[in-house]
Amino acid sequence: MVFRFITAFLMLVAGAANAQDRRPSHCIALADSTPGLEYVQLASFSEPLEDEYTVRIRYLDHAMFLIGTYGGLTAVTDYAGYLGQGDFTPDVATMNNAHGTHWTRFPDPDIDHVLQGWPDDEGNPAVHYLDLGEMLVRNVTTDNRRGMGSAGENGNSIFIFEVGGLCIGHMGHLHHEPSPAQYAAMGRLDVTMVAVDGGMTLDHASVVRVMQRLKSSIIIPMHWFGQLTLEQFIARMEQDFAIQRTGESQIDVSLRNLPARPTVVVLDPRPISAQDLGAE
């Protein structure tokens, strides 16, 4: 049993953490405590961040989030092609193929790094370890239920963004609770975006167990298909987690002070507008 666990873990991180010319993940580490977080809401994505340890997270739509760094790097999760108004091109786009709302066949050719979260044409699982200096992007694959064009085994990627000392995880179209080896490969997640539709992905009881296991300081619901589904998820979470309804579409997160309790932060999805890009 121990041997199988170690073997599975090494397979998940093969080609990533063991390369001599790559910096190691700071999220996959043994630690007695997790750094804290301080978050505030801002009006425009174009406003400057406070310092190099602050990360901006914007909920765009469905499962798409825009992550921005102090130095100006940007990444979009589960990129489906349309980001909103204005001329904006992220540096990184991650995609999953459970449904057409999580990927596009025709990504913007000006995006430098488009990371496919499902196996290639030969069936090889997606393996990403993209080091951009200010941001490290890596993935841990999970399985999908087959159907509607979705790949089955290794069909989903949990993408993890290591930036500003934070470990930010986007669970993608998660269809099963992660295995011990997958939890180990993810490592610490300070911020987690998770689908809470309760049917097309994990049921709510399973999502709650995953969130209890991860113990993320901030949990951002996504993929909720209407207010009723969101409220049903919150009702299950509020016994063990604090709930913050921001009324905003984005937050700034930094390694500051650990909240008294892990917190569900509800963001309202809003695509990019000309105002967000600093246009008059």
C-alpha positions as CSV (number, residue, x, y, z in Angstrom):
1,M,0.0,0.0,0.0
2,V,2.8,2.5,1.0
3,F,4.7,1.6,-2.2
4,R,1.7,2.1,-4.4
5,F,1.1,5.5,-2.8
6,I,4.7,6.6,-3.3
7,T,4.7,5.4,-6.9
8,A,1.4,7.2,-7.7
9,F,2.7,10.4,-6.1
10,L,6.0,10.3,-8.1
11,M,4.0,9.7,-11.3
12,L,1.9,12.8,-10.6
13,V,4.9,15.1,-10.1
14,A,7.2,13.4,-12.7
15,G,8.8,15.9,-15.1
16,A,8.1,18.7,-12.7
17,A,9.6,18.9,-9.3
18,N,12.5,16.6,-10.1
19,A,14.1,18.7,-12.9
20,Q,17.4,20.3,-11.9
21,D,16.8,23.4,-13.9
22,R,13.3,24.1,-12.4
23,R,12.6,25.9,-9.2
24,P,10.8,23.7,-6.7
25,S,7.1,24.3,-5.8
26,H,6.7,26.1,-2.5
27,C,3.2,24.7,-2.2
28,I,4.4,21.1,-2.1
29,A,6.2,21.2,1.2
30,L,5.9,20.0,4.8
31,A,4.9,22.9,7.0
32,D,3.4,23.4,10.5
33,S,1.4,26.5,9.5
34,T,-0.1,28.2,6.5
35,P,0.5,31.9,5.9
36,G,-2.5,34.1,6.3
37,L,-4.4,36.2,3.8
38,E,-5.7,39.7,3.7
39,Y,-8.2,40.7,1.0
40,V,-10.0,43.8,-0.1
41,Q,-12.3,44.7,-3.0
42,L,-11.2,47.1,-5.8
43,A,-13.2,48.7,-8.6
44,S,-10.8,48.3,-11.6
45,F,-8.6,45.5,-12.6
46,S,-6.2,48.0,-14.1
47,E,-5.5,49.7,-10.7
48,P,-2.0,49.0,-9.4
49,L,-1.5,46.3,-6.8
50,E,-0.1,47.2,-3.4
51,D,3.1,45.2,-3.6
52,E,4.8,42.2,-5.1
53,Y,3.1,39.9,-2.6
54,T,-0.5,40.9,-3.7
55,V,-2.5,38.9,-6.3
56,R,-5.7,40.1,-7.9
57,I,-8.4,37.5,-8.7
58,R,-11.3,38.5,-10.9
59,Y,-14.3,36.2,-11.5
60,L,-15.2,36.6,-15.2
61,D,-17.8,34.0,-16.0
62,H,-18.8,30.3,-15.3
63,A,-15.4,28.8,-14.5
64,M,-13.2,31.6,-15.8
65,F,-11.0,33.7,-13.5
66,L,-8.4,36.3,-14.3
67,I,-5.4,36.2,-12.0
68,G,-3.0,39.2,-12.1
69,T,0.4,39.8,-10.5
70,Y,2.1,43.0,-9.3
71,G,4.4,42.9,-12.3
72,G,1.6,42.6,-14.8
73,L,1.5,38.9,-15.6
74,T,-2.1,37.6,-16.2
75,A,-3.6,34.1,-16.4
76,V,-7.2,33.1,-17.3
77,T,-8.6,29.8,-16.1
78,D,-10.9,27.5,-18.1
79,Y,-10.6,29.9,-21.0
80,A,-13.6,29.6,-23.3
81,G,-12.6,32.4,-25.8
82,Y,-14.6,35.4,-24.8
83,L,-13.3,37.6,-22.0
84,G,-15.4,40.7,-22.4
85,Q,-14.9,44.1,-24.1
86,G,-11.7,45.8,-25.0
87,D,-8.3,44.7,-26.3
88,F,-7.0,42.4,-23.6
89,T,-4.8,39.3,-24.0
90,P,-3.7,37.2,-21.0
91,D,-0.2,35.8,-20.9
92,V,-1.5,32.3,-19.9
93,A,-4.8,30.5,-20.6
94,T,-5.6,27.2,-19.1
95,M,-8.4,25.0,-20.5
96,N,-10.4,21.9,-19.6
97,N,-12.7,20.0,-22.1
98,A,-15.5,18.7,-20.0
99,H,-17.8,21.1,-21.9
100,G,-17.4,23.8,-24.5
101,T,-17.8,26.5,-21.8
102,H,-14.3,25.4,-20.4
103,W,-12.2,25.6,-23.5
104,T,-12.1,26.8,-27.1
105,R,-10.8,25.3,-30.3
106,F,-9.6,28.7,-31.4
107,P,-7.7,30.4,-28.6
108,D,-6.4,33.9,-29.3
109,P,-3.1,33.3,-31.2
110,D,-1.5,36.2,-29.2
111,I,-1.7,34.3,-26.0
112,D,1.8,33.1,-25.3
113,H,0.9,30.0,-23.2
114,V,-2.2,28.0,-23.8
115,L,-2.2,25.0,-21.5
116,Q,-4.5,22.1,-22.4
117,G,-5.7,20.2,-19.3
118,W,-6.6,16.9,-21.0
119,P,-4.5,14.2,-22.7
120,D,-2.9,14.7,-26.1
121,D,-3.8,12.8,-29.2
122,E,-1.6,9.9,-28.1
123,G,-3.4,9.7,-24.8
124,N,-0.5,11.1,-22.7
125,P,-1.7,13.0,-19.6
126,A,-1.2,16.7,-19.6
127,V,1.9,17.7,-17.6
128,H,2.6,21.5,-17.1
129,Y,5.2,23.2,-15.1
130,L,5.4,26.7,-16.6
131,D,7.8,29.0,-14.7
132,L,7.4,32.6,-15.7
133,G,9.5,34.0,-12.9
134,E,6.7,35.9,-11.1
135,M,4.3,33.1,-11.6
136,L,4.6,29.3,-11.6
137,V,1.7,27.3,-13.2
138,R,1.5,23.6,-12.8
139,N,-1.3,21.0,-12.9
140,V,-2.5,17.8,-11.3
141,T,-4.8,15.6,-13.4
142,T,-8.0,13.9,-12.3
143,D,-10.5,11.7,-14.1
144,N,-13.7,12.8,-15.9
145,R,-16.9,11.0,-16.5
146,R,-17.0,10.3,-20.3
147,G,-19.5,12.0,-22.4
148,M,-20.2,15.2,-24.5
149,G,-16.7,15.0,-25.9
150,S,-14.9,14.9,-22.5
151,A,-11.8,12.8,-22.1
152,G,-12.2,10.2,-19.3
153,E,-9.0,9.2,-17.6
154,N,-6.9,12.2,-16.8
155,G,-9.5,14.3,-18.5
156,N,-9.5,17.2,-16.0
157,S,-6.6,19.3,-14.7
158,I,-6.5,21.1,-11.4
159,F,-4.3,24.1,-12.3
160,I,-2.2,25.6,-9.5
161,F,-0.8,29.1,-9.7
162,E,2.1,29.9,-7.3
163,V,2.5,33.6,-7.2
164,G,3.3,36.2,-4.5
165,G,4.0,33.4,-2.0
166,L,0.4,32.2,-2.5
167,C,-0.8,28.8,-3.7
168,I,-4.0,29.3,-5.8
169,G,-5.8,26.3,-7.0
170,H,-8.6,26.1,-9.7
171,M,-10.2,22.7,-9.4
172,G,-11.6,22.7,-13.0
173,H,-14.5,20.3,-13.8
174,L,-13.9,18.0,-10.8
175,H,-15.8,14.8,-11.1
176,H,-14.4,12.8,-8.1
177,E,-12.7,13.4,-4.8
178,P,-8.9,13.5,-5.2
179,S,-6.9,10.5,-4.1
180,P,-4.2,10.8,-1.4
181,A,-1.6,11.0,-4.1
182,Q,-3.4,13.8,-5.9
183,Y,-3.8,15.8,-2.6
184,A,-0.1,15.4,-2.0
185,A,0.7,16.6,-5.5
186,M,-1.5,19.7,-5.1
187,G,0.1,20.6,-1.8
188,R,-1.1,23.6,0.2
189,L,-3.8,25.7,-1.4
190,D,-4.4,29.1,0.2
191,V,-7.1,30.0,-2.3
192,T,-9.4,27.5,-4.1
193,M,-11.9,28.0,-6.9
194,V,-14.3,25.1,-6.9
195,A,-17.4,24.2,-9.0
196,V,-20.5,24.0,-6.8
197,D,-23.3,23.1,-9.3
198,G,-23.8,19.9,-7.4
199,G,-24.5,17.6,-10.3
200,M,-22.5,18.1,-13.5
201,T,-19.4,18.1,-11.3
202,L,-19.1,16.8,-7.7
203,D,-22.2,16.6,-5.5
204,H,-22.3,19.2,-2.6
205,A,-21.5,16.7,0.1
206,S,-18.3,15.6,-1.7
207,V,-17.3,19.2,-2.4
208,V,-17.6,20.0,1.3
209,R,-15.4,17.0,2.2
210,V,-12.8,18.2,-0.3
211,M,-12.8,21.7,1.1
212,Q,-12.6,20.4,4.6
213,R,-9.6,18.3,3.5
214,L,-7.8,21.2,1.8
215,K,-8.4,23.8,4.6
216,S,-8.0,26.7,2.2
217,S,-8.1,30.1,3.7
218,I,-10.3,31.4,0.9
219,I,-12.8,29.3,-1.2
220,I,-14.4,30.9,-4.2
221,P,-17.5,29.2,-5.6
222,M,-17.9,28.9,-9.4
223,H,-19.9,27.0,-11.9
224,W,-23.1,27.4,-9.9
225,F,-25.9,27.8,-12.6
226,G,-28.1,30.1,-10.6
227,Q,-28.7,31.6,-7.2
228,L,-30.5,28.5,-5.8
229,T,-27.6,26.2,-6.4
230,L,-25.2,28.7,-4.8
231,E,-27.3,29.1,-1.7
232,Q,-27.6,25.3,-1.3
233,F,-23.9,25.1,-1.3
234,I,-23.5,27.9,1.1
235,A,-26.0,26.4,3.5
236,R,-23.8,23.2,3.6
237,M,-20.6,25.2,4.2
238,E,-21.7,27.8,6.8
239,Q,-21.5,25.4,9.7
240,D,-17.7,25.1,9.3
241,F,-16.7,28.1,7.2
242,A,-17.2,31.8,7.4
243,I,-19.2,33.3,4.5
244,Q,-18.3,36.7,2.9
245,R,-20.6,38.1,0.3
246,T,-18.6,40.9,-1.3
247,G,-21.0,42.2,-3.9
248,E,-17.9,42.6,-6.1
249,S,-16.3,40.6,-8.9
250,Q,-12.8,40.6,-7.6
251,I,-10.5,40.6,-4.6
252,D,-6.9,41.3,-3.9
253,V,-5.2,38.6,-1.9
254,S,-1.9,38.8,0.0
255,L,0.1,36.9,2.6
256,R,-0.9,39.0,5.6
257,N,-3.1,37.7,8.5
258,L,-4.7,34.3,8.6
259,P,-8.5,34.7,8.9
260,A,-10.0,33.3,12.1
261,R,-11.9,30.7,10.0
262,P,-11.5,29.5,6.4
263,T,-13.9,31.7,4.4
264,V,-16.2,31.2,1.5
265,V,-15.8,34.4,-0.6
266,V,-18.8,34.9,-3.0
267,L,-17.8,36.8,-6.1
268,D,-20.3,38.0,-8.7
269,P,-19.1,37.1,-12.3
270,R,-18.4,40.1,-14.6
271,P,-16.6,40.0,-17.9
272,I,-13.8,42.5,-18.6
273,S,-15.0,46.0,-19.5
274,A,-13.3,49.0,-21.0
275,Q,-13.3,50.6,-17.6
276,D,-11.3,47.6,-16.2
277,L,-8.6,48.2,-18.8
278,G,-8.3,51.9,-17.8
279,A,-10.1,53.3,-20.8
280,E,-12.1,56.5,-20.4
